[in-house]
Amino acid sequence: MKFSRRKFFTLAGTGTAGAVLLSPLQAFYAQRTLAAGPYGALQPDPLGVLDLPAGFSYRRLSETGQTMTDGNRVPGGHDGMAAFAGANGNTILIRNHELSPTSSNGLNAPNNRKYNTNARGGCTKLVVNSSRNLVEHRGVLAGTIRNCAGGPTPSGSWLSCEETFETNNSKRHGYVFEVPSSTNTFVTPVPLTAMGRFNHEAAAVDPNTGYIYMTEDQPNGLFYRFIPNQPNNLSAGGTLYALRIIGSSGINTATNFPKNTPKAVDWVTINTPDPATDTVRTEGYNKGAARFSGGEGIFYGSGYVYFTCKSGGSTGDGQIWRYSPTNNTVELYIEPNNSGFLDNPDNIIVFPNRDIFLCEDGDGTDHILGITPSGSLYKFARNALNTSEFAGVCFSPDGQTMFVNMQTPGITFAIWGAW
Protein backbone atom coordinates (compact mmCIF):
# COMPACT_ATOMS: atom_id res chain seq x y z
CA MET A 1 0.00 0.00 0.00
CA LYS A 2 1.31 3.42 -0.95
CA PHE A 3 1.27 6.00 1.87
CA SER A 4 1.78 9.73 1.64
CA ARG A 5 4.52 11.06 3.87
CA ARG A 6 1.86 12.55 6.19
CA LYS A 7 -0.13 9.32 6.37
CA PHE A 8 2.96 7.16 6.95
CA PHE A 9 4.13 9.13 9.95
CA THR A 10 0.62 9.35 11.37
CA LEU A 11 0.23 5.56 11.23
CA ALA A 12 3.78 5.00 12.42
CA GLY A 13 2.89 6.91 15.56
CA THR A 14 0.27 4.30 16.43
CA GLY A 15 2.81 1.51 16.60
CA THR A 16 4.91 -0.67 14.28
CA ALA A 17 2.08 -3.00 13.34
CA GLY A 18 -0.25 -0.08 12.67
CA ALA A 19 2.23 1.42 10.24
CA VAL A 20 2.20 -1.72 8.10
CA LEU A 21 -1.30 -3.19 8.26
CA LEU A 22 -4.80 -1.83 8.52
CA SER A 23 -7.21 -3.55 10.88
CA PRO A 24 -9.91 -5.69 9.22
CA LEU A 25 -12.48 -2.95 9.89
CA GLN A 26 -10.20 -0.26 8.43
CA ALA A 27 -9.50 -2.45 5.41
CA PHE A 28 -13.25 -2.84 4.87
CA TYR A 29 -13.84 0.90 5.04
CA ALA A 30 -10.84 1.61 2.82
CA GLN A 31 -12.68 -0.09 -0.05
CA ARG A 32 -15.79 2.05 0.36
CA THR A 33 -16.62 5.44 -1.04
CA LEU A 34 -19.31 7.90 -0.09
CA ALA A 35 -22.78 7.30 -1.43
CA ALA A 36 -24.49 9.98 -3.49
CA GLY A 37 -25.96 12.66 -1.25
CA PRO A 38 -29.29 14.46 -1.50
CA TYR A 39 -28.20 16.13 -4.75
CA GLY A 40 -27.24 12.89 -6.53
CA ALA A 41 -24.02 11.56 -8.02
CA LEU A 42 -21.31 13.83 -9.40
CA GLN A 43 -21.34 14.30 -13.16
CA PRO A 44 -18.11 14.64 -15.17
CA ASP A 45 -17.47 18.21 -16.28
CA PRO A 46 -16.88 18.30 -20.07
CA LEU A 47 -14.39 21.11 -19.45
CA GLY A 48 -12.50 19.08 -16.87
CA VAL A 49 -12.68 21.71 -14.15
CA LEU A 50 -15.46 21.10 -11.61
CA ASP A 51 -17.63 17.99 -11.30
CA LEU A 52 -21.07 18.71 -9.80
CA PRO A 53 -24.40 16.89 -9.38
CA ALA A 54 -26.86 17.05 -12.26
CA GLY A 55 -28.79 20.31 -12.33
CA PHE A 56 -25.93 22.41 -10.92
CA SER A 57 -23.86 24.94 -12.86
CA TYR A 58 -20.76 27.02 -12.18
CA ARG A 59 -19.09 30.18 -13.41
CA ARG A 60 -15.43 31.13 -13.10
CA LEU A 61 -15.06 34.60 -11.62
CA SER A 62 -11.86 36.32 -10.46
CA GLU A 63 -8.70 34.40 -11.47
CA THR A 64 -5.00 34.86 -10.74
CA GLY A 65 -3.35 37.14 -13.27
CA GLN A 66 -6.47 38.94 -14.46
CA THR A 67 -6.46 42.73 -14.28
CA MET A 68 -8.65 44.02 -11.45
CA THR A 69 -10.74 47.17 -11.32
CA ASP A 70 -7.95 49.01 -9.47
CA GLY A 71 -5.46 48.19 -12.24
CA ASN A 72 -3.54 45.56 -10.26
CA ARG A 73 -3.39 41.87 -11.06
CA VAL A 74 -5.44 39.30 -9.17
CA PRO A 75 -2.98 37.75 -6.71
CA GLY A 76 -2.53 34.00 -6.23
CA GLY A 77 -3.16 31.72 -3.28
CA HIS A 78 -6.96 32.10 -3.09
CA ASP A 79 -8.02 30.90 0.37
CA GLY A 80 -10.58 31.79 3.04
CA MET A 81 -13.56 33.95 2.05
CA ALA A 82 -16.92 35.25 3.23
CA ALA A 83 -20.01 36.69 1.54
CA PHE A 84 -21.82 39.87 2.57
CA ALA A 85 -24.93 41.68 1.33
CA GLY A 86 -24.18 44.56 -1.02
CA ALA A 87 -26.28 47.22 -2.70
CA ASN A 88 -28.85 46.39 -5.39
CA GLY A 89 -28.90 42.68 -4.61
CA ASN A 90 -25.15 42.34 -5.11
CA THR A 91 -22.97 39.99 -3.09
CA ILE A 92 -19.66 41.22 -1.69
CA LEU A 93 -16.88 38.67 -1.25
CA ILE A 94 -13.79 39.37 0.85
CA ARG A 95 -11.10 36.86 -0.14
CA ASN A 96 -7.82 35.92 1.51
CA HIS A 97 -4.55 35.28 -0.33
CA GLU A 98 -2.23 32.85 1.41
CA LEU A 99 1.10 34.23 0.20
CA SER A 100 4.54 34.42 1.78
CA PRO A 101 7.06 37.23 1.16
CA THR A 102 8.69 35.10 -1.56
CA SER A 103 5.46 34.05 -3.30
CA SER A 104 4.88 34.88 -6.92
CA ASN A 105 1.66 36.66 -7.92
CA GLY A 106 1.69 38.81 -4.81
CA LEU A 107 -0.84 41.49 -3.91
CA ASN A 108 0.25 44.93 -5.15
CA ALA A 109 -0.48 48.09 -3.17
CA PRO A 110 1.17 51.43 -2.39
CA ASN A 111 3.81 50.97 0.29
CA ASN A 112 2.03 53.41 2.62
CA ARG A 113 -1.01 51.11 2.61
CA LYS A 114 0.93 47.96 3.52
CA TYR A 115 1.43 46.58 7.01
CA ASN A 116 4.85 45.27 5.90
CA THR A 117 6.35 46.51 2.65
CA ASN A 118 8.13 43.17 2.23
CA ALA A 119 5.00 41.00 2.54
CA ARG A 120 2.82 39.91 -0.39
CA GLY A 121 -0.36 38.54 1.16
CA GLY A 122 -3.63 40.21 2.01
CA CYS A 123 -7.26 40.41 0.86
CA THR A 124 -9.20 41.30 -2.24
CA LYS A 125 -12.84 42.37 -2.59
CA LEU A 126 -15.20 41.04 -5.25
CA VAL A 127 -18.65 42.37 -6.11
CA VAL A 128 -20.96 39.88 -7.84
CA ASN A 129 -24.40 40.85 -9.12
CA SER A 130 -27.64 38.86 -8.84
CA SER A 131 -26.94 37.27 -12.24
CA ARG A 132 -23.68 35.88 -10.80
CA ASN A 133 -21.50 38.10 -12.95
CA LEU A 134 -18.41 39.82 -11.59
CA VAL A 135 -18.98 43.57 -11.32
CA GLU A 136 -15.63 44.59 -9.83
CA HIS A 137 -12.64 43.26 -7.89
CA ARG A 138 -9.88 45.14 -6.09
CA GLY A 139 -7.31 44.90 -3.30
CA VAL A 140 -8.37 45.91 0.23
CA LEU A 141 -5.67 44.60 2.65
CA ALA A 142 -1.96 44.41 1.88
CA GLY A 143 1.42 43.70 3.41
CA THR A 144 0.44 40.66 5.47
CA ILE A 145 1.69 37.07 5.37
CA ARG A 146 -0.14 33.81 4.68
CA ASN A 147 -3.70 35.07 5.06
CA CYS A 148 -5.19 31.61 5.30
CA ALA A 149 -8.74 31.68 6.61
CA GLY A 150 -10.67 33.93 8.95
CA GLY A 151 -14.35 34.62 9.48
CA PRO A 152 -17.17 37.14 9.05
CA THR A 153 -18.49 39.31 11.87
CA PRO A 154 -22.14 40.30 12.50
CA SER A 155 -21.17 43.93 11.79
CA GLY A 156 -20.24 43.06 8.20
CA SER A 157 -16.47 42.85 8.41
CA TRP A 158 -14.00 40.08 7.65
CA LEU A 159 -11.39 38.85 10.14
CA SER A 160 -8.34 37.88 8.10
CA CYS A 161 -5.98 35.50 9.92
CA GLU A 162 -2.24 35.14 9.36
CA GLU A 163 -1.10 31.52 9.45
CA THR A 164 2.44 32.30 10.51
CA PHE A 165 4.61 33.33 13.43
CA GLU A 166 7.52 35.23 12.01
CA THR A 167 9.18 38.58 12.19
CA ASN A 168 9.90 39.96 8.74
CA ASN A 169 11.35 43.34 7.85
CA SER A 170 11.20 44.19 11.59
CA LYS A 171 7.47 43.54 11.60
CA ARG A 172 5.84 40.92 13.80
CA HIS A 173 3.30 38.66 12.11
CA GLY A 174 0.81 36.07 13.33
CA TYR A 175 -2.17 38.35 13.86
CA VAL A 176 -5.80 38.93 12.95
CA PHE A 177 -6.68 41.95 10.79
CA GLU A 178 -10.20 43.36 10.30
CA VAL A 179 -11.48 44.39 6.85
CA PRO A 180 -14.90 46.10 6.52
CA SER A 181 -16.82 44.66 3.58
CA SER A 182 -17.91 48.22 2.70
CA THR A 183 -14.40 49.45 1.93
CA ASN A 184 -13.51 50.31 -1.65
CA THR A 185 -9.85 50.99 -1.04
CA PHE A 186 -6.94 49.57 0.93
CA VAL A 187 -7.63 49.72 4.67
CA THR A 188 -5.04 50.81 7.17
CA PRO A 189 -3.77 47.44 8.48
CA VAL A 190 -4.12 47.23 12.27
CA PRO A 191 -3.00 43.99 13.95
CA LEU A 192 -5.47 42.95 16.64
CA THR A 193 -2.77 41.95 19.09
CA ALA A 194 -5.11 41.11 21.98
CA MET A 195 -6.54 38.28 19.85
CA GLY A 196 -3.19 36.53 20.06
CA ARG A 197 -0.03 36.06 18.09
CA PHE A 198 0.12 32.48 16.86
CA ASN A 199 -0.47 30.35 13.74
CA HIS A 200 -3.98 31.67 13.23
CA GLU A 201 -6.27 29.72 10.93
CA ALA A 202 -9.90 30.77 11.23
CA ALA A 203 -12.36 32.69 13.39
CA ALA A 204 -16.09 32.49 14.14
CA VAL A 205 -18.25 34.97 16.03
CA ASP A 206 -21.12 33.89 18.27
CA PRO A 207 -23.73 36.53 17.40
CA ASN A 208 -25.46 36.06 20.74
CA THR A 209 -22.46 37.08 22.84
CA GLY A 210 -19.90 38.65 20.49
CA TYR A 211 -17.34 36.08 21.64
CA ILE A 212 -14.87 35.08 18.92
CA TYR A 213 -13.65 31.49 18.63
CA MET A 214 -10.39 30.71 16.81
CA THR A 215 -8.42 27.72 15.58
CA GLU A 216 -4.65 27.25 15.47
CA ASP A 217 -3.00 25.37 12.61
CA GLN A 218 -0.45 23.38 14.56
CA PRO A 219 -0.24 19.60 15.17
CA ASN A 220 -0.78 20.39 18.86
CA GLY A 221 -2.68 23.67 18.60
CA LEU A 222 -5.31 25.03 20.96
CA PHE A 223 -8.92 26.13 20.58
CA TYR A 224 -9.32 29.77 21.61
CA ARG A 225 -12.02 32.15 22.76
CA PHE A 226 -11.60 35.92 22.66
CA ILE A 227 -13.95 38.11 24.71
CA PRO A 228 -13.71 41.66 23.36
CA ASN A 229 -14.03 44.67 25.61
CA GLN A 230 -16.27 46.22 22.94
CA PRO A 231 -17.81 43.67 20.51
CA ASN A 232 -18.03 46.22 17.67
CA ASN A 233 -14.58 47.68 18.29
CA LEU A 234 -12.01 44.88 18.37
CA SER A 235 -9.14 47.38 18.50
CA ALA A 236 -10.28 48.17 22.04
CA GLY A 237 -8.78 44.86 23.18
CA GLY A 238 -10.15 42.04 25.26
CA THR A 239 -9.12 38.77 26.89
CA LEU A 240 -7.89 35.60 25.21
CA TYR A 241 -8.70 32.15 26.59
CA ALA A 242 -7.98 28.52 25.65
CA LEU A 243 -10.37 25.60 26.05
CA ARG A 244 -9.70 23.02 28.78
CA ILE A 245 -11.70 19.79 29.09
CA ILE A 246 -12.79 19.29 32.68
CA GLY A 247 -11.32 16.10 34.11
CA SER A 248 -8.86 15.73 31.21
CA SER A 249 -6.35 18.49 31.82
CA GLY A 250 -3.78 18.77 29.00
CA ILE A 251 -5.38 16.03 26.87
CA ASN A 252 -4.26 15.47 23.29
CA THR A 253 -7.49 14.95 21.34
CA ALA A 254 -5.84 13.66 18.14
CA THR A 255 -6.62 10.00 18.86
CA ASN A 256 -8.69 7.82 21.18
CA PHE A 257 -11.23 10.53 21.95
CA PRO A 258 -14.83 9.27 22.32
CA LYS A 259 -17.14 10.33 19.50
CA ASN A 260 -20.56 11.92 19.97
CA THR A 261 -19.93 12.38 23.67
CA PRO A 262 -20.13 16.02 24.78
CA LYS A 263 -17.49 16.92 27.38
CA ALA A 264 -17.80 19.78 29.82
CA VAL A 265 -15.13 22.45 29.45
CA ASP A 266 -13.80 25.55 31.08
CA TRP A 267 -11.44 28.25 29.80
CA VAL A 268 -7.93 29.19 30.92
CA THR A 269 -6.70 32.76 30.57
CA ILE A 270 -3.82 33.55 28.24
CA ASN A 271 -1.95 36.30 30.08
CA THR A 272 0.62 36.95 27.32
CA PRO A 273 -1.31 36.95 24.04
CA ASP A 274 1.34 38.89 22.07
CA PRO A 275 4.65 37.23 22.93
CA ALA A 276 8.04 37.79 21.29
CA THR A 277 8.44 34.03 20.90
CA ASP A 278 5.83 31.42 19.96
CA THR A 279 4.57 30.71 23.48
CA VAL A 280 0.80 31.31 23.46
CA ARG A 281 -0.07 27.63 23.21
CA THR A 282 2.74 26.73 25.65
CA GLU A 283 1.10 28.97 28.23
CA GLY A 284 -2.17 27.19 27.49
CA TYR A 285 -0.57 23.73 27.85
CA ASN A 286 0.87 24.70 31.22
CA LYS A 287 -2.66 25.56 32.37
CA GLY A 288 -4.18 22.31 31.09
CA ALA A 289 -5.66 23.41 27.76
CA ALA A 290 -6.70 20.63 25.36
CA ARG A 291 -4.60 20.03 22.26
CA PHE A 292 -6.15 19.73 18.80
CA SER A 293 -4.46 18.29 15.73
CA GLY A 294 -4.23 20.91 12.98
CA GLY A 295 -7.11 23.27 13.66
CA GLU A 296 -8.57 24.61 10.41
CA GLY A 297 -12.00 25.98 9.42
CA ILE A 298 -14.57 27.19 11.92
CA PHE A 299 -18.13 28.49 11.65
CA TYR A 300 -21.02 29.32 13.96
CA GLY A 301 -24.37 27.84 12.98
CA SER A 302 -27.39 26.00 14.37
CA GLY A 303 -26.33 26.85 17.90
CA TYR A 304 -22.86 25.29 17.62
CA VAL A 305 -19.36 26.40 16.75
CA TYR A 306 -18.18 23.76 14.26
CA PHE A 307 -14.46 23.41 13.61
CA THR A 308 -12.21 21.03 11.71
CA CYS A 309 -8.91 19.41 12.59
CA LYS A 310 -7.16 18.40 9.39
CA SER A 311 -4.89 15.68 10.82
CA GLY A 312 -6.86 14.29 13.73
CA GLY A 313 -7.86 10.63 14.07
CA SER A 314 -5.86 7.42 14.12
CA THR A 315 -5.20 7.63 10.35
CA GLY A 316 -4.54 11.37 10.31
CA ASP A 317 -7.38 12.04 7.85
CA GLY A 318 -9.18 14.56 10.00
CA GLN A 319 -11.94 15.29 12.48
CA ILE A 320 -14.95 17.59 12.80
CA TRP A 321 -15.72 18.99 16.23
CA ARG A 322 -18.48 21.14 17.63
CA TYR A 323 -18.60 23.37 20.67
CA SER A 324 -21.89 24.29 22.35
CA PRO A 325 -21.78 27.82 23.82
CA THR A 326 -25.09 27.17 25.57
CA ASN A 327 -23.93 24.02 27.34
CA ASN A 328 -20.22 24.87 27.41
CA THR A 329 -19.33 21.43 26.02
CA VAL A 330 -17.12 20.18 23.21
CA GLU A 331 -17.87 17.08 21.13
CA LEU A 332 -15.99 15.02 18.55
CA TYR A 333 -18.74 15.03 15.95
CA ILE A 334 -17.23 13.13 12.99
CA GLU A 335 -14.06 11.02 12.65
CA PRO A 336 -14.29 8.39 9.87
CA ASN A 337 -10.56 7.47 9.88
CA ASN A 338 -10.91 6.85 6.16
CA SER A 339 -9.69 9.25 3.48
CA GLY A 340 -12.44 7.98 1.16
CA PHE A 341 -14.92 9.67 3.48
CA LEU A 342 -12.95 12.63 4.84
CA ASP A 343 -9.49 13.72 3.69
CA ASN A 344 -8.02 16.65 5.62
CA PRO A 345 -11.05 18.92 6.19
CA ASP A 346 -10.38 22.64 5.93
CA ASN A 347 -12.81 25.58 5.56
CA ILE A 348 -16.36 24.91 6.72
CA ILE A 349 -19.75 26.63 6.62
CA VAL A 350 -23.18 25.84 8.06
CA PHE A 351 -25.84 26.36 5.39
CA PRO A 352 -28.77 27.88 7.35
CA ASN A 353 -31.47 25.29 8.09
CA ARG A 354 -29.78 22.77 5.80
CA ASP A 355 -26.46 20.98 5.54
CA ILE A 356 -22.86 21.73 6.46
CA PHE A 357 -20.34 22.10 3.63
CA LEU A 358 -16.58 21.81 3.94
CA CYS A 359 -13.49 21.90 1.75
CA GLU A 360 -10.92 19.13 1.56
CA ASP A 361 -7.17 19.73 1.46
CA GLY A 362 -5.95 16.16 1.12
CA ASP A 363 -3.17 14.33 -0.68
CA GLY A 364 -5.04 13.49 -3.90
CA THR A 365 -8.32 14.54 -5.47
CA ASP A 366 -10.14 17.04 -3.29
CA HIS A 367 -13.87 17.55 -2.85
CA ILE A 368 -16.42 19.85 -1.36
CA LEU A 369 -18.22 17.61 1.10
CA GLY A 370 -21.71 17.94 2.48
CA ILE A 371 -22.88 16.80 5.90
CA THR A 372 -26.58 16.12 6.48
CA PRO A 373 -28.23 17.10 9.78
CA SER A 374 -27.96 13.44 10.81
CA GLY A 375 -24.17 13.54 10.35
CA SER A 376 -23.91 11.64 7.03
CA LEU A 377 -21.14 12.73 4.63
CA TYR A 378 -21.50 13.05 0.87
CA LYS A 379 -19.52 14.51 -2.03
CA PHE A 380 -20.99 17.66 -3.54
CA ALA A 381 -18.16 18.75 -5.88
CA ARG A 382 -14.84 17.40 -7.15
CA ASN A 383 -11.75 19.25 -8.37
CA ALA A 384 -11.39 17.74 -11.85
CA LEU A 385 -8.65 20.18 -12.88
CA ASN A 386 -5.77 19.29 -10.54
CA THR A 387 -4.98 18.27 -6.96
CA SER A 388 -5.25 21.76 -5.47
CA GLU A 389 -7.34 22.32 -2.37
CA PHE A 390 -10.73 23.95 -2.19
CA ALA A 391 -11.07 26.91 0.19
CA GLY A 392 -13.36 29.73 1.22
CA VAL A 393 -16.73 28.04 0.80
CA CYS A 394 -19.59 30.46 1.55
CA PHE A 395 -23.09 31.35 0.39
CA SER A 396 -24.70 34.50 -0.98
CA PRO A 397 -27.04 36.20 1.51
CA ASP A 398 -30.09 34.80 -0.31
CA GLY A 399 -28.68 31.26 -0.07
CA GLN A 400 -28.94 30.66 -3.81
CA THR A 401 -25.25 30.73 -4.76
CA MET A 402 -22.26 28.92 -3.31
CA PHE A 403 -18.91 30.63 -3.73
CA VAL A 404 -15.68 28.70 -3.36
CA ASN A 405 -12.01 29.01 -4.29
CA MET A 406 -9.59 26.63 -5.93
CA GLN A 407 -6.32 27.75 -4.40
CA THR A 408 -4.08 26.97 -7.37
CA PRO A 409 -4.08 28.33 -10.07
CA GLY A 410 -6.36 30.67 -8.13
CA ILE A 411 -10.00 30.60 -9.27
CA THR A 412 -13.15 31.82 -7.52
CA PHE A 413 -16.31 29.95 -8.56
CA ALA A 414 -20.01 30.69 -8.30
CA ILE A 415 -22.12 27.51 -8.10
CA TRP A 416 -25.91 27.34 -8.30
CA GLY A 417 -28.71 24.84 -8.73
CA ALA A 418 -31.62 23.22 -6.91
CA TRP A 419 -30.47 23.66 -3.30
Disulfide bonds with the S-S distance in Angstrom:
none
